[in-house]
Amino acid sequence: MKNVKTKSKKNISKSLDTAWSKLVRDKFDHKCAVCGATPVQAHHIFTRGYKSTRWDIDNGIALCYKHHFYLAHSKFEEFRDFVIDLMGEEQYNDLKKRSQEIYKPSPQDLEELLEKLIIKEPD
């Protein structure tokens, strides 16, 4: 019987982070959601520490370096207001609620999520 090594949760998480980042940047056409500048970085609206929305594309926004660090990471209330204007208060509140749910995925759950994210990537 062949010995099949299962990827660790840590390695799967890294792959998920990479796929999520690409999809978020694609969603915003690789332009900053605030000013339209390029290049961009993918930013979690609700911190990636919230596992239930860590790899949710709706929990991401593409930002240029300036807006990523000097708005999203420094002016929290101003950034929150911007995001609410962008996505709408109802969707923002739904995302916030989902971010606070307890999520303890198995390695298999993470592998399945990775497959779903990879399928969403355009050719």
Secondary structure, DSSP 4 states (H G I P E B T S, - for coil): ---PPPPPHHHHHHHHHHHHHHHHHHHTTTS-TTT--SS-EEEESS-TT-TTTTT-GGGEEEE-HHHIIIIITT-HHHHHHHHHHHH-HHHHHHHHHHHTS-----HHHHHHHHHHHHHHS--
